Amino acid sequence: MLSRLKIRDLSGWTMAIFGALAFALGLIGILFPELILSLLGFPVIPRAERVAGDYTLVFVIASPKSRLRLAQTSQKANSKMDRALTPTASRKN
């Protein structure tokens, strides 16, 4: 399993770093949505002071879920691309 996760070239490193950042920001966004708002430079309003109908935190929490999925997809794409570029004679099935 781990032998399939070897990163061999610059594009592989790019995808791995992108996936790791997407995963980290997604996890932080789900657990601490106010931190994501402050990282983006938006003023953080305490939850108790928000007006009815303010769905900012809902969006900030929902958006990281797509980041987590994107991280998962980029890692799978990197693995598929690596298998496609590996010559068939050197593949271990």
Backbone bond lengths (Angstrom), bond angles and torsions (degrees), N, CA, C in turn:
res aa  C-N    CA-C-N  psi(-1)  N-CA   C-N-CA  omega(-1)  CA-C   N-CA-C  phi
1 M - - - 1.457 - - 1.523 111.15 -
2 L 1.332 117.72 -50.04 1.455 120.40 -178.54 1.522 112.25 -68.08
3 S 1.335 117.60 -25.44 1.463 119.30 179.09 1.525 111.44 -66.18
4 R 1.318 117.67 -25.09 1.466 120.80 177.97 1.523 111.54 -77.04
5 L 1.314 118.76 -15.20 1.451 121.95 -176.08 1.527 113.36 -93.62
6 K 1.311 117.81 10.41 1.461 119.70 179.91 1.525 109.94 -68.79
7 I 1.317 115.47 136.63 1.460 121.49 178.34 1.519 106.86 -101.32
8 R 1.334 115.51 121.04 1.457 119.92 -171.76 1.519 115.08 -107.56
9 D 1.329 118.66 -19.39 1.456 118.88 -174.15 1.527 110.60 -144.61
10 L 1.338 115.87 178.47 1.460 121.43 -176.61 1.526 112.30 -63.44
11 S 1.327 117.37 -38.55 1.467 119.01 179.69 1.527 110.98 -65.98
12 G 1.323 116.54 -35.53 1.459 120.27 176.50 1.518 111.82 -64.70
13 W 1.329 116.63 -41.73 1.465 120.53 177.28 1.521 110.90 -65.08
14 T 1.328 116.10 -39.25 1.465 120.13 178.65 1.519 110.51 -60.80
15 M 1.320 116.33 -47.25 1.469 120.23 -179.90 1.528 111.08 -65.60
16 A 1.326 117.16 -39.15 1.466 120.37 -179.73 1.528 111.03 -65.53
17 I 1.336 116.96 -43.92 1.460 120.43 179.57 1.523 110.69 -66.63
18 F 1.340 116.13 -42.79 1.464 120.27 177.45 1.531 110.69 -60.14
19 G 1.311 116.83 -44.57 1.462 120.94 179.09 1.517 112.22 -64.27
20 A 1.334 116.66 -41.29 1.475 120.23 179.69 1.528 111.01 -65.81
21 L 1.334 116.88 -42.03 1.469 119.70 178.28 1.526 111.27 -66.10
22 A 1.326 116.59 -41.94 1.463 119.75 178.42 1.522 110.63 -62.21
23 F 1.332 116.59 -41.75 1.466 120.26 178.31 1.524 111.29 -64.22
24 A 1.339 116.74 -46.13 1.475 120.54 -177.91 1.529 111.03 -64.03
25 L 1.334 117.26 -47.15 1.465 119.46 -179.97 1.526 111.37 -67.48
26 G 1.320 117.05 -33.81 1.461 120.01 176.73 1.515 111.83 -64.40
27 L 1.311 115.93 -44.68 1.464 120.21 179.45 1.531 111.18 -65.29
28 I 1.326 116.45 -43.58 1.474 120.27 177.89 1.526 110.24 -63.06
29 G 1.328 117.09 -40.59 1.463 120.77 -179.43 1.511 113.44 -64.49
30 I 1.320 116.59 -34.80 1.469 119.65 178.40 1.526 110.61 -73.93
31 L 1.331 116.47 -42.80 1.462 120.10 -176.35 1.531 113.15 -79.49
32 F 1.330 117.07 -38.05 1.467 121.77 -175.50 1.527 110.66 -135.02
33 P 1.342 118.87 73.91 1.466 120.07 -176.69 1.531 113.34 -61.87
34 E 1.326 117.08 -30.53 1.467 119.69 178.46 1.528 111.42 -64.43
35 L 1.326 116.98 -33.13 1.462 121.01 178.56 1.528 110.61 -65.16
36 I 1.311 117.12 -39.70 1.465 120.68 177.50 1.527 109.91 -63.95
37 L 1.325 117.27 -42.07 1.469 119.51 177.76 1.526 111.14 -61.17
38 S 1.322 116.76 -42.01 1.467 119.15 -179.54 1.526 111.14 -70.01
39 L 1.347 118.21 -34.80 1.463 120.79 176.33 1.524 111.48 -63.89
40 L 1.322 116.35 -32.53 1.466 121.21 179.15 1.516 112.62 -82.88
41 G 1.331 117.69 -5.46 1.463 121.19 176.83 1.517 114.58 90.01
42 F 1.323 118.09 11.33 1.461 121.25 178.15 1.525 109.84 -86.90
43 P 1.322 117.18 147.72 1.472 118.76 175.51 1.527 109.93 -69.10
44 V 1.303 115.56 136.76 1.463 120.68 -179.20 1.519 108.86 -95.75
45 I 1.314 115.71 117.02 1.467 122.04 178.98 1.527 107.37 -99.59
46 P 1.311 118.69 129.35 1.463 120.13 178.73 1.530 111.08 -55.78
47 R 1.314 115.89 147.37 1.471 121.06 -176.08 1.524 111.71 -58.26
48 A 1.323 117.85 -36.35 1.465 121.10 -178.00 1.525 112.37 -68.40
49 E 1.335 117.42 -24.32 1.461 121.15 -177.60 1.533 113.48 -92.90
50 R 1.309 117.41 -3.57 1.474 120.10 -178.83 1.523 109.86 -72.23
51 V 1.330 115.81 143.78 1.465 120.77 179.74 1.522 109.81 -78.48
52 A 1.309 115.81 159.59 1.464 120.36 176.69 1.522 108.62 -63.83
53 G 1.311 116.70 137.26 1.452 120.82 -179.58 1.516 114.15 90.12
54 D 1.329 117.56 2.56 1.470 121.10 176.66 1.528 107.53 -86.69
55 Y 1.315 115.72 107.71 1.456 120.92 -175.95 1.530 111.95 -105.19
56 T 1.315 116.89 25.65 1.466 120.70 -179.24 1.524 110.95 -59.92
57 L 1.321 117.33 -49.19 1.464 119.70 -178.16 1.520 111.83 -66.81
58 V 1.323 117.41 -31.99 1.471 119.98 176.72 1.519 109.60 -61.93
59 F 1.329 116.45 -44.84 1.460 119.94 178.42 1.522 111.21 -66.17
60 V 1.327 116.72 -42.62 1.463 120.58 -177.95 1.524 110.62 -66.53
61 I 1.310 118.36 -28.03 1.458 121.17 176.73 1.528 110.78 -83.12
62 A 1.328 118.68 -36.51 1.468 121.78 -179.64 1.524 111.84 -72.14
63 S 1.304 117.22 -36.12 1.461 121.39 -178.79 1.533 112.89 -61.09
64 P 1.329 120.22 -41.47 1.466 119.37 177.92 1.518 113.89 -63.06
65 K 1.314 117.36 -26.14 1.460 118.65 177.26 1.523 109.95 -61.76
66 S 1.328 116.99 -37.88 1.459 119.35 176.88 1.525 110.45 -70.84
67 R 1.333 117.71 -32.16 1.465 119.84 176.31 1.523 111.06 -64.73
68 L 1.325 116.69 -40.60 1.463 119.51 177.82 1.519 110.52 -63.25
69 R 1.318 116.42 -40.78 1.464 120.54 178.16 1.527 110.44 -66.62
70 L 1.319 117.21 -38.39 1.458 121.70 178.20 1.523 110.49 -64.22
71 A 1.312 116.98 -39.82 1.465 120.42 178.27 1.517 110.11 -63.02
72 Q 1.311 116.11 -41.76 1.458 121.10 179.10 1.530 110.31 -64.65
73 T 1.320 117.14 -42.47 1.454 122.08 -178.95 1.519 111.15 -66.96
74 S 1.337 118.06 -40.77 1.464 120.09 -178.57 1.526 111.11 -66.19
75 Q 1.325 117.44 -35.08 1.455 119.69 178.06 1.522 110.76 -69.35
76 K 1.325 117.52 -38.64 1.460 120.76 177.34 1.519 110.61 -66.99
77 A 1.324 117.60 -40.48 1.462 121.28 179.58 1.519 110.62 -64.01
78 N 1.325 116.56 -40.33 1.455 120.41 178.46 1.518 110.64 -62.41
79 S 1.328 116.89 -42.22 1.454 121.14 179.54 1.527 111.03 -65.23
80 K 1.341 117.63 -42.43 1.467 121.00 179.39 1.517 110.74 -66.66
81 M 1.335 117.23 -40.68 1.454 120.57 -179.82 1.522 109.96 -65.47
82 D 1.309 116.80 -39.24 1.450 121.30 179.77 1.526 110.39 -63.71
83 R 1.332 116.55 -43.16 1.469 119.86 178.52 1.524 111.07 -65.51
84 A 1.339 116.55 -37.51 1.459 119.94 -178.85 1.533 111.54 -68.56
85 L 1.326 117.64 -31.56 1.454 120.82 -177.25 1.524 112.68 -88.96
86 T 1.332 118.15 -11.39 1.446 121.35 179.86 1.530 108.82 -79.50
87 P 1.326 118.47 128.14 1.460 119.85 178.48 1.522 111.18 -58.04
88 T 1.319 116.20 143.04 1.465 120.39 -174.95 1.523 112.54 -64.19
89 A 1.311 118.34 -28.10 1.463 120.24 -179.60 1.518 111.84 -68.87
90 S 1.335 118.13 -28.40 1.463 120.52 -177.74 1.524 113.00 -96.83
91 R 1.328 117.96 -1.70 1.473 120.78 178.45 1.524 110.49 -72.63
92 K 1.305 114.75 144.89 1.462 120.78 174.39 1.517 107.05 -109.70
93 N 1.287 117.71 110.42 1.483 121.71 -178.48 1.476 112.05 -89.84
